[in-house]
Amino acid sequence: MSGVKFYSNENFPQPVVRALRESGYDVLTSLDAGRANQRVPDEEVLKFATQENRVLLTINRKDFIQLHSENSLHAGIIVCTQDPDFAGQARRIAHAVTQTRTMRGHLLRVNRADK
């Protein structure tokens, strides 16, 4: 396992978070950080993840792809499709980060297996 730490935003599926944690990954959620149900703007979500040196996990692809295109000074972003195969999605995320030398400033797309 890589030393990557994650921050999952509010809309990210909790079963995927649990599966990543079971695989040994450090995943901080917006709820864990006391930032849930506060309508935190996406820019602030990314800023917090960056300050915490955590790769952002989100299914809010459109907005975070746009933020990345405007400014790549972040710890990394992984945008995912909705996927009912939570364990499979966690495996694909883990595989993607292990195949990437550094996440800093990068955006990865992790799609469903059928995509």
Contacts in CASP RR format, 6 or more apart in sequence:
PFRMAT RR
TARGET T0000
AUTHOR 0000-0000-0000
METHOD contacts of the structure
MODEL  1
MSGVKFYSNENFPQPVVRALRESGYDVLTSLDAGRANQRVPDEEVLKFAT
QENRVLLTINRKDFIQLHSENSLHAGIIVCTQDPDFAGQARRIAHAVTQT
RTMRGHLLRVNRADK
1 23 0 8 1.000
1 24 0 8 1.000
1 25 0 8 1.000
1 94 0 8 1.000
1 98 0 8 1.000
2 97 0 8 1.000
2 98 0 8 1.000
3 26 0 8 1.000
4 25 0 8 1.000
4 55 0 8 1.000
4 97 0 8 1.000
4 103 0 8 1.000
5 25 0 8 1.000
5 26 0 8 1.000
5 27 0 8 1.000
5 28 0 8 1.000
5 52 0 8 1.000
5 53 0 8 1.000
5 54 0 8 1.000
5 55 0 8 1.000
6 20 0 8 1.000
6 25 0 8 1.000
6 26 0 8 1.000
6 27 0 8 1.000
6 28 0 8 1.000
6 54 0 8 1.000
6 55 0 8 1.000
6 56 0 8 1.000
6 57 0 8 1.000
6 78 0 8 1.000
7 27 0 8 1.000
7 28 0 8 1.000
7 29 0 8 1.000
7 30 0 8 1.000
7 33 0 8 1.000
7 48 0 8 1.000
7 49 0 8 1.000
7 52 0 8 1.000
7 54 0 8 1.000
7 55 0 8 1.000
7 56 0 8 1.000
7 57 0 8 1.000
8 16 0 8 1.000
8 17 0 8 1.000
8 27 0 8 1.000
8 28 0 8 1.000
8 29 0 8 1.000
8 30 0 8 1.000
8 56 0 8 1.000
8 57 0 8 1.000
8 58 0 8 1.000
9 30 0 8 1.000
9 42 0 8 1.000
9 45 0 8 1.000
9 56 0 8 1.000
9 57 0 8 1.000
9 58 0 8 1.000
9 60 0 8 1.000
10 30 0 8 1.000
10 31 0 8 1.000
10 35 0 8 1.000
10 36 0 8 1.000
10 37 0 8 1.000
10 40 0 8 1.000
11 58 0 8 1.000
11 59 0 8 1.000
11 60 0 8 1.000
12 29 0 8 1.000
12 57 0 8 1.000
12 58 0 8 1.000
12 59 0 8 1.000
12 80 0 8 1.000
13 59 0 8 1.000
13 83 0 8 1.000
13 86 0 8 1.000
13 89 0 8 1.000
14 29 0 8 1.000
15 86 0 8 1.000
15 87 0 8 1.000
16 57 0 8 1.000
16 80 0 8 1.000
16 86 0 8 1.000
16 89 0 8 1.000
16 90 0 8 1.000
16 93 0 8 1.000
17 27 0 8 1.000
17 29 0 8 1.000
17 57 0 8 1.000
18 86 0 8 1.000
19 86 0 8 1.000
19 87 0 8 1.000
19 88 0 8 1.000
19 89 0 8 1.000
19 90 0 8 1.000
19 91 0 8 1.000
20 27 0 8 1.000
20 90 0 8 1.000
20 93 0 8 1.000
20 94 0 8 1.000
21 27 0 8 1.000
23 90 0 8 1.000
23 94 0 8 1.000
25 94 0 8 1.000
27 57 0 8 1.000
28 52 0 8 1.000
28 54 0 8 1.000
29 36 0 8 1.000
30 36 0 8 1.000
30 40 0 8 1.000
30 45 0 8 1.000
33 48 0 8 1.000
35 45 0 8 1.000
35 48 0 8 1.000
40 48 0 8 1.000
42 60 0 8 1.000
42 63 0 8 1.000
42 64 0 8 1.000
42 67 0 8 1.000
43 67 0 8 1.000
45 56 0 8 1.000
45 58 0 8 1.000
46 56 0 8 1.000
46 64 0 8 1.000
46 67 0 8 1.000
46 74 0 8 1.000
46 77 0 8 1.000
49 55 0 8 1.000
49 56 0 8 1.000
49 74 0 8 1.000
49 75 0 8 1.000
49 76 0 8 1.000
50 73 0 8 1.000
50 74 0 8 1.000
50 75 0 8 1.000
50 76 0 8 1.000
52 75 0 8 1.000
53 75 0 8 1.000
54 75 0 8 1.000
55 75 0 8 1.000
55 76 0 8 1.000
55 77 0 8 1.000
55 78 0 8 1.000
55 97 0 8 1.000
55 103 0 8 1.000
56 64 0 8 1.000
56 74 0 8 1.000
56 75 0 8 1.000
56 76 0 8 1.000
56 77 0 8 1.000
56 78 0 8 1.000
57 78 0 8 1.000
57 80 0 8 1.000
57 93 0 8 1.000
58 64 0 8 1.000
58 77 0 8 1.000
58 78 0 8 1.000
58 79 0 8 1.000
58 80 0 8 1.000
59 79 0 8 1.000
59 80 0 8 1.000
59 81 0 8 1.000
59 82 0 8 1.000
60 79 0 8 1.000
61 79 0 8 1.000
61 80 0 8 1.000
61 81 0 8 1.000
61 109 0 8 1.000
64 77 0 8 1.000
64 79 0 8 1.000
64 107 0 8 1.000
65 79 0 8 1.000
65 107 0 8 1.000
67 77 0 8 1.000
68 74 0 8 1.000
68 77 0 8 1.000
68 105 0 8 1.000
68 107 0 8 1.000
72 105 0 8 1.000
72 106 0 8 1.000
72 107 0 8 1.000
73 105 0 8 1.000
74 104 0 8 1.000
74 105 0 8 1.000
75 103 0 8 1.000
75 104 0 8 1.000
75 105 0 8 1.000
76 103 0 8 1.000
76 104 0 8 1.000
76 105 0 8 1.000
76 106 0 8 1.000
76 107 0 8 1.000
76 108 0 8 1.000
77 105 0 8 1.000
77 106 0 8 1.000
77 107 0 8 1.000
77 108 0 8 1.000
78 93 0 8 1.000
78 96 0 8 1.000
78 97 0 8 1.000
78 107 0 8 1.000
78 108 0 8 1.000
78 109 0 8 1.000
78 110 0 8 1.000
79 107 0 8 1.000
79 108 0 8 1.000
79 109 0 8 1.000
79 110 0 8 1.000
80 89 0 8 1.000
80 93 0 8 1.000
80 109 0 8 1.000
80 110 0 8 1.000
80 111 0 8 1.000
81 110 0 8 1.000
81 111 0 8 1.000
81 112 0 8 1.000
81 115 0 8 1.000
82 112 0 8 1.000
83 89 0 8 1.000
83 112 0 8 1.000
83 113 0 8 1.000
85 112 0 8 1.000
85 113 0 8 1.000
88 113 0 8 1.000
89 110 0 8 1.000
89 112 0 8 1.000
92 110 0 8 1.000
92 111 0 8 1.000
92 113 0 8 1.000
93 110 0 8 1.000
96 108 0 8 1.000
96 110 0 8 1.000
97 103 0 8 1.000
97 108 0 8 1.000
100 106 0 8 1.000
100 108 0 8 1.000
END
